[in-house]
């Protein structure tokens, strides 16, 4: 019975990687269709968090000896996702400022 439980965890982990990859592909597709890198950044951030989040949960469940390494990879994924989202926010603010300068409505 333990083997069946373990297999359930393994297949859930693979499902997390497949879902994460699918989210990244959706971000790429949306970026290509809209010609906006916003979707590429957000899709990559969400996909990485889904994949590595499921991986760390699975390793907690099985009591992995390598949990420290998996947790480190998750923290790096979290840092990457944060950087990508902050980049989107920064670009959005820069575009708002540039468009208000063109309109002549910029505050000084």
N, CA, C and O atoms as CSV, one atom per row, in Angstrom:
chain,resi,resn,atom,element,x,y,z
A,1,UNK,N,N,0.818,-1.201,0.000
A,1,UNK,CA,C,0.000,0.000,0.000
A,1,UNK,C,C,0.865,1.270,0.000
A,1,UNK,O,O,0.479,2.292,-0.569
A,2,UNK,N,N,2.028,1.194,0.639
A,2,UNK,CA,C,2.911,2.360,0.683
A,2,UNK,C,C,3.392,2.730,-0.720
A,2,UNK,O,O,3.569,3.905,-1.042
A,3,UNK,N,N,3.601,1.692,-1.554
A,3,UNK,CA,C,4.039,1.950,-2.923
A,3,UNK,C,C,2.977,2.719,-3.703
A,3,UNK,O,O,3.308,3.621,-4.473
A,4,UNK,N,N,1.719,2.373,-3.513
A,4,UNK,CA,C,0.617,3.060,-4.201
A,4,UNK,C,C,0.538,4.520,-3.734
A,4,UNK,O,O,0.324,5.423,-4.542
A,5,UNK,N,N,0.712,4.741,-2.434
A,5,UNK,CA,C,0.716,6.117,-1.917
A,5,UNK,C,C,1.870,6.909,-2.514
A,5,UNK,O,O,1.709,8.063,-2.911
A,6,UNK,N,N,3.036,6.271,-2.570
A,6,UNK,CA,C,4.209,6.927,-3.133
A,6,UNK,C,C,3.990,7.254,-4.609
A,6,UNK,O,O,4.351,8.339,-5.066
A,7,UNK,N,N,3.398,6.315,-5.356
A,7,UNK,CA,C,3.116,6.563,-6.766
A,7,UNK,C,C,2.155,7.739,-6.948
A,7,UNK,O,O,2.304,8.525,-7.884
A,8,UNK,N,N,1.179,7.859,-6.064
A,8,UNK,CA,C,0.264,8.997,-6.122
A,8,UNK,C,C,0.996,10.312,-5.964
A,8,UNK,O,O,0.695,11.289,-6.651
A,9,UNK,N,N,1.958,10.334,-5.057
A,9,UNK,CA,C,2.756,11.553,-4.849
A,9,UNK,C,C,3.618,11.837,-6.067
A,9,UNK,O,O,3.730,12.985,-6.498
A,10,UNK,N,N,4.232,10.792,-6.626
A,10,UNK,CA,C,5.090,10.971,-7.805
A,10,UNK,C,C,4.291,11.496,-8.990
A,10,UNK,O,O,4.731,12.416,-9.679
A,11,UNK,N,N,3.114,10.911,-9.231
A,11,UNK,CA,C,2.316,11.372,-10.357
A,11,UNK,C,C,1.759,12.776,-10.125
A,11,UNK,O,O,1.581,13.534,-11.079
A,12,UNK,N,N,1.486,13.125,-8.883
A,12,UNK,CA,C,1.073,14.500,-8.583
A,12,UNK,C,C,2.205,15.480,-8.857
A,12,UNK,O,O,1.977,16.593,-9.333
A,13,UNK,N,N,3.426,15.056,-8.552
A,13,UNK,CA,C,4.591,15.896,-8.825
A,13,UNK,C,C,4.755,16.107,-10.321
A,13,UNK,O,O,4.973,17.231,-10.773
A,14,UNK,N,N,4.651,15.031,-11.087
A,14,UNK,CA,C,4.747,15.156,-12.542
A,14,UNK,C,C,3.617,16.018,-13.080
A,14,UNK,O,O,3.814,16.803,-14.008
A,15,UNK,N,N,2.435,15.873,-12.499
A,15,UNK,CA,C,1.310,16.720,-12.895
A,15,UNK,C,C,1.591,18.189,-12.640
A,15,UNK,O,O,1.207,19.048,-13.434
A,16,UNK,N,N,2.264,18.480,-11.527
A,16,UNK,CA,C,2.651,19.858,-11.226
A,16,UNK,C,C,3.622,20.418,-12.250
A,16,UNK,O,O,3.505,21.572,-12.661
A,17,UNK,N,N,4.591,19.589,-12.664
A,17,UNK,CA,C,5.532,20.034,-13.695
A,17,UNK,C,C,4.831,20.241,-15.028
A,17,UNK,O,O,5.119,21.203,-15.739
A,18,UNK,N,N,3.913,19.347,-15.369
A,18,UNK,CA,C,3.179,19.487,-16.627
A,18,UNK,C,C,2.302,20.741,-16.586
A,18,UNK,O,O,2.240,21.488,-17.563
A,19,UNK,N,N,1.627,20.971,-15.462
A,19,UNK,CA,C,0.793,22.170,-15.323
A,19,UNK,C,C,1.653,23.430,-15.403
A,19,UNK,O,O,1.278,24.396,-16.069
A,20,UNK,N,N,2.799,23.424,-14.731
A,20,UNK,CA,C,3.704,24.576,-14.785
A,20,UNK,C,C,4.194,24.846,-16.195
A,20,UNK,O,O,4.248,25.997,-16.630
A,21,UNK,N,N,4.553,23.784,-16.910
A,21,UNK,CA,C,5.002,23.936,-18.289
A,21,UNK,C,C,3.868,24.461,-19.171
A,21,UNK,O,O,4.093,25.292,-20.051
A,22,UNK,N,N,2.657,23.977,-18.932
A,22,UNK,CA,C,1.498,24.458,-19.679
A,22,UNK,C,C,1.245,25.933,-19.438
A,22,UNK,O,O,0.904,26.667,-20.366
A,23,UNK,N,N,1.409,26.370,-18.201
A,23,UNK,CA,C,1.225,27.789,-17.880
A,23,UNK,C,C,2.278,28.635,-18.592
A,23,UNK,O,O,1.971,29.707,-19.114
A,24,UNK,N,N,3.516,28.150,-18.611
A,24,UNK,CA,C,4.576,28.874,-19.326
A,24,UNK,C,C,4.245,28.951,-20.818
A,24,UNK,O,O,4.414,29.999,-21.442
A,25,UNK,N,N,3.771,27.832,-21.386
A,25,UNK,CA,C,3.401,27.837,-22.807
A,25,UNK,C,C,2.244,28.800,-23.089
A,25,UNK,O,O,2.239,29.480,-24.115
A,26,UNK,N,N,1.269,28.858,-22.184
A,26,UNK,CA,C,0.177,29.827,-22.346
A,26,UNK,C,C,0.706,31.257,-22.303
A,26,UNK,O,O,0.263,32.111,-23.071
A,27,UNK,N,N,1.649,31.513,-21.407
A,27,UNK,CA,C,2.261,32.842,-21.345
A,27,UNK,C,C,2.998,33.195,-22.624
A,27,UNK,O,O,2.931,34.329,-23.097
A,28,UNK,N,N,3.703,32.215,-23.182
A,28,UNK,CA,C,4.411,32.440,-24.447
A,28,UNK,C,C,3.410,32.719,-25.563
A,28,UNK,O,O,3.586,33.649,-26.350
A,29,UNK,N,N,2.357,31.902,-25.622
A,29,UNK,CA,C,1.344,32.095,-26.660
A,29,UNK,C,C,0.650,33.439,-26.559
A,29,UNK,O,O,0.455,34.128,-27.561
A,30,UNK,N,N,0.275,33.811,-25.333
A,30,UNK,CA,C,-0.381,35.108,-25.136
A,30,UNK,C,C,0.557,36.257,-25.495
A,30,UNK,O,O,0.136,37.271,-26.052
A,31,UNK,N,N,1.829,36.080,-25.167
A,31,UNK,CA,C,2.811,37.108,-25.500
A,31,UNK,C,C,2.977,37.251,-27.010
A,31,UNK,O,O,3.071,38.362,-27.532
A,32,UNK,N,N,3.012,36.122,-27.701
A,32,UNK,CA,C,3.152,36.172,-29.163
A,32,UNK,C,C,1.916,36.766,-29.833
A,32,UNK,O,O,2.029,37.515,-30.803
A,33,UNK,N,N,0.740,36.428,-29.313
A,33,UNK,CA,C,-0.495,36.940,-29.924
A,33,UNK,C,C,-0.696,38.427,-29.654
A,33,UNK,O,O,-1.135,39.170,-30.531
A,34,UNK,N,N,-0.375,38.855,-28.442
A,34,UNK,CA,C,-0.621,40.250,-28.085
A,34,UNK,C,C,0.590,41.149,-28.318
A,34,UNK,O,O,0.480,42.374,-28.270
A,35,UNK,N,N,1.735,40.540,-28.567
A,35,UNK,CA,C,2.995,41.273,-28.741
A,35,UNK,C,C,3.343,42.095,-27.501
A,35,UNK,O,O,3.920,43.178,-27.593
A,36,UNK,N,N,2.977,41.550,-26.340
A,36,UNK,CA,C,3.297,42.200,-25.062
A,36,UNK,C,C,4.067,41.206,-24.199
A,36,UNK,O,O,3.625,40.074,-24.003
A,37,UNK,N,N,5.199,41.626,-23.693
A,37,UNK,CA,C,6.017,40.736,-22.867
A,37,UNK,C,C,5.422,40.529,-21.477
A,37,UNK,O,O,5.883,39.670,-20.725
A,38,UNK,N,N,4.411,41.307,-21.138
A,38,UNK,CA,C,3.732,41.157,-19.854
A,38,UNK,C,C,3.319,39.714,-19.627
A,38,UNK,O,O,3.566,39.158,-18.556
A,39,UNK,N,N,2.686,39.095,-20.631
A,39,UNK,CA,C,2.184,37.725,-20.491
A,39,UNK,C,C,3.319,36.720,-20.388
A,39,UNK,O,O,3.188,35.704,-19.706
A,40,UNK,N,N,4.415,36.989,-21.047
A,40,UNK,CA,C,5.576,36.104,-20.960
A,40,UNK,C,C,6.132,36.102,-19.540
A,40,UNK,O,O,6.416,35.041,-18.983
A,41,UNK,N,N,6.287,37.283,-18.957
A,41,UNK,CA,C,6.803,37.384,-17.595
A,41,UNK,C,C,5.858,36.762,-16.578
A,41,UNK,O,O,6.287,35.999,-15.713
A,42,UNK,N,N,4.573,37.086,-16.680
A,42,UNK,CA,C,3.613,36.558,-15.710
A,42,UNK,C,C,3.417,35.052,-15.871
A,42,UNK,O,O,3.295,34.336,-14.876
A,43,UNK,N,N,3.384,34.569,-17.099
A,43,UNK,CA,C,3.249,33.132,-17.334
A,43,UNK,C,C,4.442,32.355,-16.809
A,43,UNK,O,O,4.286,31.284,-16.222
A,44,UNK,N,N,5.628,32.894,-17.019
A,44,UNK,CA,C,6.831,32.230,-16.520
A,44,UNK,C,C,6.846,32.230,-14.998
A,44,UNK,O,O,7.176,31.213,-14.386
A,45,UNK,N,N,6.497,33.343,-14.381
A,45,UNK,CA,C,6.472,33.426,-12.921
A,45,UNK,C,C,5.483,32.423,-12.334
A,45,UNK,O,O,5.812,31.706,-11.388
A,46,UNK,N,N,4.273,32.369,-12.892
A,46,UNK,CA,C,3.253,31.451,-12.375
A,46,UNK,C,C,3.644,29.998,-12.625
A,46,UNK,O,O,3.482,29.153,-11.744
A,47,UNK,N,N,4.155,29.701,-13.811
A,47,UNK,CA,C,4.541,28.330,-14.136
A,47,UNK,C,C,5.656,27.800,-13.247
A,47,UNK,O,O,5.610,26.655,-12.797
A,48,UNK,N,N,6.645,28.626,-12.999
A,48,UNK,CA,C,7.764,28.221,-12.139
A,48,UNK,C,C,7.270,27.967,-10.713
A,48,UNK,O,O,7.677,26.995,-10.075
A,49,UNK,N,N,6.402,28.834,-10.221
A,49,UNK,CA,C,5.886,28.643,-8.855
A,49,UNK,C,C,5.033,27.386,-8.736
A,49,UNK,O,O,5.121,26.672,-7.737
A,50,UNK,N,N,4.210,27.107,-9.740
A,50,UNK,CA,C,3.381,25.897,-9.702
A,50,UNK,C,C,4.263,24.647,-9.715
A,50,UNK,O,O,4.072,23.739,-8.906
A,51,UNK,N,N,5.225,24.605,-10.634
A,51,UNK,CA,C,6.070,23.419,-10.771
A,51,UNK,C,C,6.912,23.178,-9.518
A,51,UNK,O,O,6.903,22.078,-8.966
A,52,UNK,N,N,7.630,24.190,-9.076
A,52,UNK,CA,C,8.508,23.989,-7.927
A,52,UNK,C,C,7.732,23.928,-6.618
A,52,UNK,O,O,8.177,23.285,-5.667
A,53,UNK,N,N,6.581,24.587,-6.555
A,53,UNK,CA,C,5.739,24.475,-5.364
A,53,UNK,C,C,5.250,23.063,-5.173
A,53,UNK,O,O,5.280,22.540,-4.059
A,54,UNK,N,N,4.794,22.430,-6.250
A,54,UNK,CA,C,4.337,21.036,-6.154
A,54,UNK,C,C,5.500,20.106,-5.819
A,54,UNK,O,O,5.328,19.133,-5.084
A,55,UNK,N,N,6.667,20.399,-6.349
A,55,UNK,CA,C,7.857,19.589,-6.082
A,55,UNK,C,C,8.233,19.634,-4.606
A,55,UNK,O,O,8.539,18.599,-4.013
A,56,UNK,N,N,8.215,20.810,-4.013
A,56,UNK,CA,C,8.582,20.926,-2.601
A,56,UNK,C,C,7.515,20.282,-1.713
A,56,UNK,O,O,7.851,19.669,-0.700
A,57,UNK,N,N,6.244,20.411,-2.074
A,57,UNK,CA,C,5.178,19.770,-1.295
A,57,UNK,C,C,5.346,18.254,-1.324
A,57,UNK,O,O,5.216,17.593,-0.293
A,58,UNK,N,N,5.632,17.705,-2.492
A,58,UNK,CA,C,5.823,16.260,-2.613
A,58,UNK,C,C,6.989,15.777,-1.771
A,58,UNK,O,O,6.905,14.721,-1.143
A,59,UNK,N,N,8.065,16.529,-1.750
A,59,UNK,CA,C,9.229,16.122,-0.971
A,59,UNK,C,C,8.993,16.245,0.527
A,59,UNK,O,O,9.579,15.501,1.313
A,60,UNK,N,N,8.141,17.178,0.924
A,60,UNK,CA,C,7.751,17.254,2.341
A,60,UNK,C,C,6.930,16.024,2.697
A,60,UNK,O,O,7.128,15.432,3.758
A,61,UNK,N,N,6.014,15.637,1.824
A,61,UNK,CA,C,5.153,14.486,2.085
A,61,UNK,C,C,5.931,13.182,2.212
A,61,UNK,O,O,5.600,12.343,3.049
A,62,UNK,N,N,6.959,13.005,1.392
A,62,UNK,CA,C,7.718,11.758,1.463
A,62,UNK,C,C,8.867,11.822,2.458
A,62,UNK,O,O,9.549,10.823,2.685
A,63,UNK,N,N,9.085,12.983,3.047
A,63,UNK,CA,C,10.169,13.119,4.020
A,63,UNK,C,C,11.535,12.945,3.387
A,63,UNK,O,O,12.385,12.224,3.911
A,64,UNK,N,N,11.741,13.596,2.274
A,64,UNK,CA,C,12.966,13.452,1.491
A,64,UNK,C,C,14.202,13.894,2.272
A,64,UNK,O,O,14.164,14.848,3.050
A,65,UNK,N,N,15.301,13.169,2.039
A,65,UNK,CA,C,16.587,13.560,2.620
A,65,UNK,C,C,17.153,14.791,1.921
A,65,UNK,O,O,18.036,15.458,2.459
A,66,UNK,N,N,16.658,15.090,0.747
A,66,UNK,CA,C,17.153,16.207,-0.039
A,66,UNK,C,C,16.220,17.411,0.024
A,66,UNK,O,O,16.248,18.271,-0.855
A,67,UNK,N,N,15.398,17.468,1.062
A,67,UNK,CA,C,14.448,18.568,1.193
A,67,UNK,C,C,15.154,19.922,1.242
A,67,UNK,O,O,14.629,20.909,0.728
A,68,UNK,N,N,16.312,19.978,1.839
A,68,UNK,CA,C,17.057,21.237,1.911
A,68,UNK,C,C,17.395,21.738,0.506
A,68,UNK,O,O,17.325,22.938,0.242
A,69,UNK,N,N,17.758,20.827,-0.389
A,69,UNK,CA,C,18.098,21.199,-1.760
A,69,UNK,C,C,16.851,21.623,-2.530
A,69,UNK,O,O,16.870,22.616,-3.256
A,70,UNK,N,N,15.764,20.860,-2.367
A,70,UNK,CA,C,14.507,21.160,-3.050
A,70,UNK,C,C,13.961,22.497,-2.553
A,70,UNK,O,O,13.456,23.296,-3.342
A,71,UNK,N,N,14.062,22.740,-1.244
A,71,UNK,CA,C,13.591,24.003,-0.677
A,71,UNK,C,C,14.418,25.167,-1.215
A,71,UNK,O,O,13.883,26.249,-1.459
A,72,UNK,N,N,15.712,24.953,-1.400
A,72,UNK,CA,C,16.570,25.989,-1.975
A,72,UNK,C,C,16.142,26.304,-3.408
A,72,UNK,O,O,16.101,27.467,-3.811
A,73,UNK,N,N,15.826,25.262,-4.170
A,73,UNK,CA,C,15.353,25.485,-5.541
A,73,UNK,C,C,14.033,26.241,-5.540
A,73,UNK,O,O,13.817,27.102,-6.392
A,74,UNK,N,N,13.143,25.932,-4.593
A,74,UNK,CA,C,11.872,26.650,-4.514
A,74,UNK,C,C,12.101,28.120,-4.161
A,74,UNK,O,O,11.452,29.000,-4.727
A,75,UNK,N,N,13.004,28.387,-3.246
A,75,UNK,CA,C,13.306,29.777,-2.880
A,75,UNK,C,C,13.858,30.527,-4.095
A,75,UNK,O,O,13.505,31.683,-4.329
A,76,UNK,N,N,14.722,29.867,-4.863
A,76,UNK,CA,C,15.237,30.510,-6.084
A,76,UNK,C,C,14.108,30.761,-7.093
A,76,UNK,O,O,14.092,31.797,-7.758
A,77,UNK,N,N,13.173,29.822,-7.204
A,77,UNK,CA,C,12.013,30.015,-8.085
A,77,UNK,C,C,11.160,31.180,-7.589
A,77,UNK,O,O,10.649,31.966,-8.387
A,78,UNK,N,N,11.009,31.285,-6.280
A,78,UNK,CA,C,10.247,32.390,-5.699
A,78,UNK,C,C,10.920,33.725,-5.973
A,78,UNK,O,O,10.246,34.713,-6.266
A,79,UNK,N,N,12.251,33.761,-5.879
A,79,UNK,CA,C,12.999,34.986,-6.185
A,79,UNK,C,C,12.833,35.345,-7.659
A,79,UNK,O,O,12.621,36.510,-7.995
A,80,UNK,N,N,12.929,34.339,-8.547
A,80,UNK,CA,C,12.741,34.587,-9.973
A,80,UNK,C,C,11.349,35.140,-10.250
A,80,UNK,O,O,11.205,36.112,-10.991
A,81,UNK,N,N,10.330,34.535,-9.666
A,81,UNK,CA,C,8.957,34.997,-9.882
A,81,UNK,C,C,8.786,36.424,-9.376
A,81,UNK,O,O,8.128,37.238,-10.024
A,82,UNK,N,N,9.369,36.731,-8.229
A,82,UNK,CA,C,9.282,38.080,-7.680
A,82,UNK,C,C,9.952,39.089,-8.602
A,82,UNK,O,O,9.405,40.164,-8.849
A,83,UNK,N,N,11.127,38.752,-9.110
A,83,UNK,CA,C,11.844,39.646,-10.023
A,83,UNK,C,C,11.025,39.876,-11.297
A,83,UNK,O,O,10.943,41.002,-11.788
A,84,UNK,N,N,10.425,38.820,-11.824
A,84,UNK,CA,C,9.622,38.963,-13.038
A,84,UNK,C,C,8.406,39.851,-12.805
A,84,UNK,O,O,8.103,40.714,-13.630
A,85,UNK,N,N,7.712,39.650,-11.699
A,85,UNK,CA,C,6.531,40.472,-11.400
A,85,UNK,C,C,6.934,41.924,-11.148
A,85,UNK,O,O,6.259,42.843,-11.611
A,86,UNK,N,N,8.023,42.133,-10.424
A,86,UNK,CA,C,8.492,43.509,-10.191
A,86,UNK,C,C,8.898,44.186,-11.500
A,86,UNK,O,O,8.705,45.391,-11.665
A,87,UNK,N,N,9.455,43.417,-12.420
A,87,UNK,CA,C,9.808,43.956,-13.727
A,87,UNK,C,C,8.559,44.383,-14.489
A,87,UNK,O,O,8.557,45.419,-15.153
A,88,UNK,N,N,7.498,43.584,-14.394
A,88,UNK,CA,C,6.230,43.944,-15.044
A,88,UNK,C,C,5.680,45.234,-14.442
A,88,UNK,O,O,5.228,46.121,-15.166
A,89,UNK,N,N,5.720,45.334,-13.114
A,89,UNK,CA,C,5.220,46.544,-12.441
A,89,UNK,C,C,6.042,47.760,-12.845
A,89,UNK,O,O,5.493,48.828,-13.118
A,90,UNK,N,N,7.361,47.593,-12.881
A,90,UNK,CA,C,8.235,48.707,-13.257
A,90,UNK,C,C,7.956,49.150,-14.690
A,90,UNK,O,O,7.879,50.348,-14.963
A,91,UNK,N,N,7.805,48.203,-15.600
A,91,UNK,CA,C,7.523,48.557,-16.994
A,91,UNK,C,C,6.160,49.233,-17.136
A,91,UNK,O,O,5.998,50.162,-17.927
A,92,UNK,N,N,5.194,48.763,-16.370
A,92,UNK,CA,C,3.858,49.362,-16.426
A,92,UNK,C,C,3.911,50.816,-15.962
A,92,UNK,O,O,3.306,51.694,-16.577
A,93,UNK,N,N,4.634,51.057,-14.881
A,93,UNK,CA,C,4.759,52.442,-14.379
A,93,UNK,C,C,5.518,53.312,-15.366
A,93,UNK,O,O,5.171,54.476,-15.564
A,94,UNK,N,N,6.557,52.754,-15.991
A,94,UNK,CA,C,7.332,53.509,-16.973
A,94,UNK,C,C,6.464,53.862,-18.174
A,94,UNK,O,O,6.544,54.976,-18.692
A,95,UNK,N,N,5.630,52.916,-18.622
A,95,UNK,CA,C,4.739,53.186,-19.760
A,95,UNK,C,C,3.689,54.231,-19.407
A,95,UNK,O,O,3.347,55.061,-20.249
A,96,UNK,N,N,3.169,54.208,-18.176
A,96,UNK,CA,C,2.197,55.230,-17.759
A,96,UNK,C,C,2.837,56.604,-17.752
A,96,UNK,O,O,2.231,57.577,-18.201
A,97,UNK,N,N,4.060,56.689,-17.243
A,97,UNK,CA,C,4.764,57.973,-17.196
A,97,UNK,C,C,5.046,58.471,-18.602
A,97,UNK,O,O,4.869,59.655,-18.890
A,98,UNK,N,N,5.485,57.571,-19.485
A,98,UNK,CA,C,5.792,57.974,-20.859
A,98,UNK,C,C,4.533,58.432,-21.580
A,98,UNK,O,O,4.573,59.414,-22.322
A,99,UNK,N,N,3.421,57.744,-21.377
A,99,UNK,CA,C,2.195,58.144,-22.066
A,99,UNK,C,C,1.653,59.457,-21.511
A,99,UNK,O,O,1.068,60.243,-22.256
A,100,UNK,N,N,1.836,59.706,-20.224
A,100,UNK,CA,C,1.363,60.975,-19.682
A,100,UNK,C,C,2.264,62.124,-20.129
A,100,UNK,O,O,1.799,63.257,-20.249
A,101,UNK,N,N,3.556,61.848,-20.379
A,101,UNK,CA,C,4.443,62.886,-20.907
A,101,UNK,C,C,4.045,63.256,-22.332
A,101,UNK,O,O,4.118,64.422,-22.719
A,102,UNK,N,N,3.632,62.283,-23.094
A,102,UNK,CA,C,3.208,62.541,-24.475
A,102,UNK,C,C,1.927,63.361,-24.491
A,102,UNK,O,O,1.763,64.253,-25.323
A,103,UNK,N,N,1.020,63.054,-23.567
A,103,UNK,CA,C,-0.238,63.784,-23.488
A,103,UNK,C,C,-0.083,65.181,-22.897
A,103,UNK,O,O,-0.973,66.021,-23.024
A,104,UNK,N,N,1.043,65.417,-22.259
A,104,UNK,CA,C,1.254,66.699,-21.613
A,104,UNK,C,C,0.579,66.790,-20.266
A,104,UNK,O,O,0.349,67.889,-19.762
A,105,UNK,N,N,0.260,65.658,-19.674
A,105,UNK,CA,C,-0.436,65.660,-18.388
A,105,UNK,C,C,0.480,65.251,-17.253
A,105,UNK,O,O,0.007,64.947,-16.158
A,106,UNK,N,N,1.762,65.236,-17.488
A,106,UNK,CA,C,2.689,64.815,-16.445
A,106,UNK,C,C,2.741,65.850,-15.321
A,106,UNK,O,O,2.712,67.057,-15.560
A,107,UNK,N,N,2.817,65.353,-14.119
A,107,UNK,CA,C,2.907,66.247,-12.955
A,107,UNK,C,C,4.377,66.578,-12.705
A,107,UNK,O,O,5.253,65.724,-12.841
A,108,UNK,N,N,4.621,67.800,-12.346
A,108,UNK,CA,C,6.013,68.211,-12.089
A,108,UNK,C,C,6.150,68.741,-10.696
A,108,UNK,O,O,7.243,69.137,-10.291
